[in-house]
Amino acid sequence: MKTYIRNVYFTLAWLAFATFNSQLSTAHAQGTAFTYQGRLNSGGSPATGSYDIAFTLYTTNTSGVAIAGPVTNTAVTVTNGLFTTTVDFGNAYTGTSNWLAIAVSTNAANSFTTLVPRQQLTPVPYAIYSANAGSAVTAITANSAGSANSVSAANITGTISSSQLSGSYSGPVNFLNGGNNFGGNGSGLTNISLSGVGPAGTFTLLPFYFGPPINIPLNAYAYAVQLLDVNGDGLPDLILNCEGSLGFGLFEVYTNAGGGSFILASTNLDGNGQIYSIAAGDFNGDGKIDLAVGDSTGVTVYQGFGDGTFTPVLTNTLVSGIYYRYVSVADINGDGHPDIVVGNGNENPGYLNTLLNFGAGGFVFTLAQSITINDDINALTTRDVNGDGQPDIIYAGLYNAVTVYTNRSGVFTLASTNKIGNQAVGVVVGDVNGDGRPDLISVNAYNNNLT
């Protein structure tokens, strides 16, 4: 039995099909299916009966690789050679020419005969119009273009909703109509020349400045201040090193009340002499900030109660008669608990000592390492200076040097001694030239300069 097709013709239920736009199925309610009408002959006569018909889409009229299908419609009724069926290849059209390959089998025989030639899909008049329209009837019907130049910007009329303008644009976008209005705060806009925005004088670059000073009366003579959130409200509070009387040290805590105002939360007397440095950490793991205070005779640990008040819980003079004045807090052995590094001043030789926190829910420290140094420490800090993720020790000494000890799993070794001006009284670490490496800055009291 010879089966062939002649006088094949089809109509498109979807007029915009001829644009072959891969985005149309998401933009139009009509969908991607079209109606196919054909005439099927069998043995030279019009066929009648039930047939299975398979449709496959190609970009060439012979050979090639299928881009969609086969879509097989079973039990298609053919009467006097005529049949009508619906074909849906989904979102398979990219704007190129396409040909339809058809294969036929008698119902349920599952033995298909491929008909020749392939049928070219051609556009209907309205589809031709949609691909070449000089202007869109409404902005909604032009919300997706088959190519970058389907409809030029000059030919788009009407109102386009903001949702249809979303996305990124690789080329320049010019809004030349002076009636254009834009809302929002302009965040994310870059490389805007103020000279070209608005009439002359619309924008003015303001100089950077601070507001008027806010003076806060203090109860004692203060000689050092640091910022630290002691009550966990997200606002920085003030801790002041103050001068006491009768051999007592003193530090005061002012909590931040917002708007630039502070309230005295506690006044804390230190019975071990003048306070030289204060460092913070949650030593007992209760979620509240505690303090390590370096004074004339050693280190005093103060427990914090989360409201700006503190009480002394541990005094450790380490080595009798040595002035351990300078403290820094860091997790030096990587166990997740803050430890204390302390260095002495007013003595030569001096000492660097590391106190490991056992993290047992209390305030238990043990002396892990004591390093003898030929200097008198005037300032001390801990920072990772070699990029290995472990805090190192940096101190400024009386005898004209900033010295670095690097950390290897909680054990410190001398890395460098860096000559500076006479009697450094402060040292800080920061990347001052933007090369990604920490730099050292010291203040030299006798030379009246910075290094």
C-alpha distance (Angstrom), angle and dihedral (degrees) to the residues before:
residue distance angle dihedral
M1 . . .
K2 3.79 . .
T3 3.77 115.2 .
Y4 3.77 121.2 -170.1
I5 3.78 140.9 156.3
R6 3.75 128.0 -126.2
N7 3.78 138.2 171.2
V8 3.79 89.2 21.2
Y9 3.73 115.1 -177.6
F10 3.77 135.6 162.2
T11 3.78 141.7 -170.4
L12 3.76 128.6 -147.1
A13 3.79 119.4 -125.0
W14 3.78 87.2 -164.8
L15 3.79 112.7 59.6
A16 3.81 95.8 -163.2
F17 3.84 91.2 57.6
A18 3.79 93.4 100.1
T19 3.81 92.1 67.6
F20 3.84 87.4 66.9
N21 3.77 90.7 -150.2
S22 3.80 114.9 172.9
Q23 3.79 89.8 -150.9
L24 3.79 98.4 52.7
S25 3.78 96.7 89.2
T26 3.78 90.0 63.9
A27 3.79 94.8 43.6
H28 3.81 104.1 45.2
A29 3.77 130.7 54.4
Q30 3.83 92.9 -141.4
G31 3.81 93.4 81.6
T32 3.83 127.7 -149.4
A33 3.83 103.1 -74.8
F34 3.80 123.3 107.4
T35 3.83 133.8 -170.0
Y36 3.80 117.8 -112.0
Q37 3.86 121.3 -161.3
G38 3.79 120.8 -172.4
R39 3.78 145.5 159.3
L40 3.79 118.8 -123.5
N41 3.80 123.8 -163.3
S42 3.79 125.1 -166.5
G43 3.81 119.9 -164.9
G44 3.78 91.2 -11.2
S45 3.80 94.4 -53.7
P46 3.79 132.8 92.1
A47 3.80 109.3 -84.5
T48 3.78 122.9 -123.8
G49 3.78 125.9 -171.3
S50 3.77 142.2 50.7
Y51 3.82 119.0 -41.1
D52 3.82 138.5 176.0
I53 3.82 110.8 -130.6
A54 3.83 124.1 -166.7
F55 3.82 121.7 -160.4
T56 3.85 123.9 -161.9
L57 3.81 127.0 -178.7
Y58 3.83 123.1 -137.1
T59 3.81 135.5 172.5
T60 3.82 91.6 -139.4
N61 3.81 132.8 55.7
T62 3.82 92.3 -128.4
S63 3.81 135.0 26.6
G64 3.83 115.1 -19.3
V65 3.79 130.0 117.9
A66 3.80 121.1 -64.8
I67 3.80 114.9 -111.7
A68 3.81 94.8 -166.6
G69 3.77 139.2 10.0
P70 2.86 155.4 -30.7
V71 3.79 90.4 -138.6
T72 3.80 107.2 -174.5
N73 3.80 120.0 -157.8
T74 3.80 110.0 -165.2
A75 3.80 128.5 -151.1
V76 3.80 95.7 13.2
T77 3.80 108.7 179.2
V78 3.82 114.2 -125.8
T79 3.82 117.3 -169.0
N80 3.80 120.9 -174.9
G81 3.81 87.4 -19.0
L82 3.81 95.8 -54.1
F83 3.79 125.7 114.5
T84 3.80 139.4 165.1
T85 3.82 125.4 -158.2
T86 3.79 140.3 159.2
V87 3.82 121.8 -115.0
D88 3.81 124.2 -164.8
F89 3.81 121.0 -176.9
G90 3.80 92.6 166.8
N91 3.79 119.6 -138.4
A92 3.83 95.8 -13.3
Y93 3.82 102.6 126.3
T94 3.80 120.9 100.3
G95 3.81 101.5 168.6
T96 3.83 97.4 -89.5
S97 3.82 125.5 116.3
N98 3.80 115.2 -83.0
W99 3.80 135.7 -162.3
L100 3.79 128.0 -156.5
A101 3.81 119.3 -136.1
I102 3.83 114.5 -159.3
A103 3.79 129.1 -162.6
V104 3.85 124.7 -176.0
S105 3.80 133.7 -158.1
T106 3.76 130.8 176.2
N107 3.77 108.8 -105.4
A108 3.82 112.2 -65.9
A109 3.84 92.9 -12.4
N110 3.84 89.7 114.2
S111 3.80 91.0 -152.8
F112 3.78 108.9 116.9
T113 3.78 128.0 -159.8
T114 3.82 114.6 -154.8
L115 3.79 112.3 -135.2
V116 3.77 123.1 -143.2
P117 2.91 143.5 -107.3
R118 3.81 107.5 32.2
Q119 3.80 113.8 -118.4
Q120 3.81 117.4 -120.3
L121 3.78 115.8 -133.5
T122 3.80 108.8 -129.7
P123 3.81 129.3 -174.9
V124 3.76 126.6 -106.7
P125 3.83 120.1 -130.5
Y126 3.81 97.8 -93.9
A127 3.78 91.4 48.6
I128 3.82 89.1 53.7
Y129 3.79 89.3 51.0
S130 3.81 93.4 50.2
A131 3.83 91.6 53.7
N132 3.81 94.8 48.6
A133 3.79 104.1 28.4
G134 3.77 114.4 148.8
S135 3.79 89.7 -147.4
A136 3.77 134.3 2.7
V137 3.79 117.7 -108.5
T138 3.79 88.5 -137.5
A139 3.79 131.4 0.3
I140 3.80 90.3 -118.2
T141 3.82 93.7 62.6
A142 3.81 90.0 53.2
N143 3.78 99.0 49.2
S144 3.81 93.7 118.4
A145 3.80 127.6 38.3
G146 3.80 125.6 -155.4
S147 3.80 90.5 -139.7
A148 3.77 138.4 4.7
N149 3.82 91.4 -92.8
S150 3.82 101.0 37.9
V151 3.79 91.3 115.9
S152 3.78 118.7 7.8
A153 3.77 118.2 -130.6
A154 3.81 90.1 -116.7
N155 3.83 90.2 61.8
I156 3.82 97.8 50.8
T157 3.79 111.8 101.1
G158 3.77 133.2 176.6
T159 3.79 131.6 38.5
I160 3.80 120.4 -41.3
S161 3.81 114.5 -158.5
S162 3.81 118.2 -125.8
S163 3.81 91.0 -115.9
Q164 3.82 89.3 63.6
L165 3.82 91.6 55.1
S166 3.80 96.5 55.3
G167 3.80 122.7 120.3
S168 3.78 136.7 53.7
Y169 3.80 127.0 -56.1
S170 3.80 119.6 -152.7
G171 3.79 94.7 -164.3
P172 3.81 129.9 57.9
V173 3.81 117.8 -77.2
N174 3.80 114.9 -151.8
F175 3.79 124.0 -164.0
L176 3.78 103.2 -169.7
N177 3.78 100.9 165.5
G178 3.78 110.5 103.0
G179 3.79 89.2 -147.7
N180 3.81 93.0 67.6
N181 3.79 113.6 118.9
F182 3.80 125.6 -162.2
G183 3.80 128.3 -165.1
G184 3.80 133.3 -162.5
N185 3.79 132.9 61.5
G186 3.81 96.7 -75.2
S187 3.81 94.6 -117.2
G188 3.78 111.8 164.3
L189 3.82 95.1 28.1
T190 3.80 112.0 127.4
N191 3.81 139.5 177.8
I192 3.80 94.1 27.9
S193 3.78 116.0 157.1
L194 3.79 108.0 -143.1
S195 3.80 89.7 -155.1
G196 3.80 89.0 68.7
V197 3.81 98.0 44.9
G198 3.76 116.8 92.2
P199 3.79 127.9 -31.4
A200 3.78 118.9 -35.2
G201 3.79 110.5 -73.5
T202 3.81 95.0 23.7
F203 3.80 92.0 115.9
T204 3.78 129.0 32.5
L205 3.80 127.4 -172.4
L206 3.79 107.2 -127.0
P207 3.81 120.9 -146.6
F208 3.80 117.4 -112.9
Y209 3.77 111.9 -104.4
F210 3.80 144.1 153.6
G211 3.77 125.7 -121.1
P212 3.79 124.6 -110.3
P213 3.82 116.2 -63.1
I214 3.81 121.1 -93.0
N215 3.80 110.9 -146.2
I216 3.81 118.8 -152.9
P217 3.82 117.9 -165.5
L218 3.82 113.9 -128.7
N219 3.78 131.1 -153.3
A220 3.80 96.0 -140.9
Y221 3.80 143.0 25.8
A222 3.80 105.8 -83.1
Y223 3.82 123.6 -160.8
A224 3.82 102.7 172.5
V225 3.81 136.7 30.0
Q226 3.79 136.4 -172.7
L227 3.81 136.0 -179.8
L228 3.80 120.1 -121.8
D229 3.80 134.1 151.7
V230 3.81 98.9 -124.8
N231 3.82 98.3 167.7
G232 3.79 100.6 43.1
D233 3.81 97.6 -120.0
G234 3.81 93.5 124.9
L235 3.81 93.7 -109.7
P236 3.81 122.4 110.5
D237 3.78 114.2 -112.7
L238 3.84 128.9 -161.7
I239 3.79 128.2 -110.0
L240 3.79 114.0 -171.1
N241 3.79 128.0 -163.3
C242 3.79 104.1 -143.1
E243 3.76 137.4 -174.8
G244 3.79 113.1 -108.1
S245 3.78 130.1 -169.6
L246 3.80 137.7 -112.5
G247 3.81 92.5 24.0
F248 3.80 95.4 -50.6
G249 3.77 125.2 129.0
L250 3.78 121.5 -143.3
F251 3.80 138.1 -160.6
E252 3.77 127.4 -177.5
V253 3.79 130.0 -157.7
Y254 3.81 122.2 -148.5
T255 3.82 116.6 -171.6
N256 3.77 120.9 -146.2
A257 3.81 114.3 -107.3
G258 3.82 93.7 -177.4
G259 3.77 129.7 -108.4
G260 3.80 92.2 63.4
S261 3.80 95.5 -61.0
F262 3.82 126.5 122.5
I263 3.80 133.7 -164.3
L264 3.81 125.6 -149.2
A265 3.83 106.2 -112.0
S266 3.81 102.0 173.1
T267 3.79 145.2 -7.3
N268 3.78 112.8 -148.6
L269 3.81 124.2 -164.5
D270 3.79 117.1 -152.7
G271 3.78 111.7 -155.3
N272 3.80 94.7 -162.5
G273 3.78 97.8 76.6
Q274 3.77 136.0 -97.0
I275 3.81 116.8 -1.1
Y276 3.80 115.0 -124.5
S277 3.79 104.7 171.7
I278 3.82 142.1 5.7
A279 3.82 127.3 -159.6
A280 3.80 128.9 -179.0
G281 3.81 137.5 -139.7
D282 3.79 140.9 137.9
F283 3.79 95.7 -103.7
N284 3.81 99.5 171.5
G285 3.81 97.3 39.7
D286 3.81 97.3 -120.0
G287 3.80 94.0 127.1
K288 3.81 93.9 -108.0
I289 3.78 127.5 110.3
D290 3.82 116.6 -105.0
L291 3.80 126.9 -171.9
A292 3.79 136.3 -131.0
V293 3.81 109.3 -155.5
G294 3.81 122.6 -163.2
D295 3.79 112.6 -153.2
S296 3.78 139.2 160.3
T297 3.81 95.7 -68.7
G298 3.80 107.9 27.6
V299 3.77 145.6 -58.9
T300 3.79 124.0 -39.8
V301 3.81 119.1 -165.9
Y302 3.80 116.0 -148.2
Q303 3.80 121.8 -161.6
G304 3.80 114.5 -135.4
F305 3.81 123.4 -143.3
G306 3.79 98.0 -160.9
D307 3.81 95.9 -107.9
G308 3.79 101.8 79.8
T309 3.81 95.3 -87.5
F310 3.82 124.6 115.7
T311 3.79 139.7 -176.2
P312 3.83 129.0 -163.0
V313 3.81 113.3 -109.5
L314 3.82 104.9 163.5
T315 3.79 135.2 29.2
N316 3.80 118.0 -172.1
T317 3.79 118.8 177.7
L318 3.85 89.9 178.2
V319 3.84 97.9 -165.8
S320 3.76 117.7 24.3
G321 3.77 115.0 -113.8
I322 3.81 95.7 12.7
Y323 3.79 118.0 117.1
Y324 3.80 106.6 -129.9
R325 3.77 96.6 -173.4
Y326 3.80 105.8 149.1
V327 3.80 123.9 67.9
S328 3.79 136.5 176.6
V329 3.81 129.1 -178.5
A330 3.82 124.6 -140.8
D331 3.80 139.3 135.9
I332 3.79 94.0 -103.8
N333 3.83 98.4 172.6
G334 3.81 98.5 39.9
D335 3.81 97.8 -119.5
G336 3.81 94.0 126.1
H337 3.82 95.4 -106.9
P338 3.83 123.0 108.6
D339 3.80 113.3 -113.1
I340 3.80 130.7 -166.3
V341 3.80 129.0 -118.8
V342 3.81 114.0 -165.2
G343 3.79 131.4 -176.1
N344 3.78 131.2 -173.1
G345 3.75 130.4 -122.9
N346 3.81 133.6 -163.7
E347 3.83 92.4 36.5
N348 3.81 137.5 90.3
P349 2.94 121.5 -134.1
G350 3.76 91.9 39.1
Y351 3.77 134.5 -168.5
L352 3.77 140.4 -132.6
N353 3.79 114.1 -155.6
T354 3.79 132.5 -173.7
L355 3.80 119.8 -152.2
L356 3.81 114.0 -162.2
N357 3.80 119.1 -147.7
F358 3.80 112.5 -135.8
G359 3.82 91.1 -157.3
A360 3.80 93.9 -142.3
G361 3.79 94.2 145.1
G362 3.78 92.8 -89.5
F363 3.78 139.4 64.6
V364 3.80 104.5 -76.0
F365 3.81 119.6 147.8
T366 3.77 132.7 169.6
L367 3.78 130.1 -162.0
A368 3.82 105.0 -110.7
Q369 3.82 103.8 171.7
S370 3.79 135.9 7.1
I371 3.81 117.2 -166.3
T372 3.82 121.5 -166.4
I373 3.80 112.5 -141.1
N374 3.80 131.0 -174.5
D375 3.76 94.4 -131.1
D376 3.78 145.0 71.7
I377 3.82 110.7 -114.3
N378 3.79 116.6 -131.3
A379 3.82 99.6 168.2
L380 3.80 135.2 15.0
T381 3.81 137.0 -171.3
T382 3.82 139.8 161.2
R383 3.81 122.5 -135.1
D384 3.80 137.8 145.0
V385 3.81 100.9 -104.5
N386 3.83 99.5 165.5
G387 3.80 99.5 46.6
D388 3.81 98.9 -117.1
G389 3.80 94.0 121.8
Q390 3.82 94.4 -110.5
P391 3.83 123.5 110.3
D392 3.81 114.2 -112.1
I393 3.82 128.7 -160.0
I394 3.80 122.1 -111.1
Y395 3.79 121.8 179.9
A396 3.78 136.3 173.4
G397 3.81 115.7 -139.5
L398 3.74 137.9 -155.9
Y399 3.79 91.1 -118.9
N400 3.78 100.6 69.0
A401 3.80 104.5 -88.1
V402 3.80 144.3 102.1
T403 3.79 107.8 -145.8
V404 3.81 129.5 -160.6
Y405 3.82 127.0 -156.2
T406 3.79 114.4 -171.8
N407 3.79 123.7 -144.5
R408 3.80 125.5 -123.1
S409 3.82 108.5 -179.3
G410 3.81 92.9 -41.6
V411 3.81 97.6 -39.1
F412 3.80 118.0 106.2
T413 3.81 128.4 -148.7
L414 3.80 130.9 -178.4
A415 3.82 110.7 -94.1
S416 3.82 104.9 168.8
T417 3.79 145.0 -11.2
N418 3.80 111.5 -150.5
K419 3.79 118.7 -162.5
I420 3.79 115.9 -132.3
G421 3.80 139.2 158.5
N422 3.76 125.2 -54.1
Q423 3.84 118.4 -62.7
A424 3.79 107.6 -7.5
V425 3.78 110.4 -147.8
G426 3.80 99.7 -179.2
V427 3.81 139.8 27.4
V428 3.80 131.8 -173.4
V429 3.82 133.3 177.4
G430 3.80 126.0 -137.7
D431 3.80 144.0 131.4
V432 3.80 98.4 -99.7
N433 3.83 98.1 169.3
G434 3.81 99.5 40.6
D435 3.80 97.6 -118.5
G436 3.81 93.7 126.2
R437 3.81 94.2 -108.0
P438 3.82 125.5 108.2
D439 3.80 116.3 -111.5
L440 3.83 129.4 -160.9
I441 3.81 125.6 -125.3
S442 3.80 122.6 -172.8
V443 3.78 134.2 -175.8
N444 3.82 113.6 -136.2
A445 3.78 112.2 -156.1
Y446 3.82 101.5 -168.0
N447 3.79 94.9 44.0
N448 3.79 93.5 43.7
N449 3.83 92.3 -134.9
L450 3.80 147.0 97.6
T451 3.79 127.6 -110.8
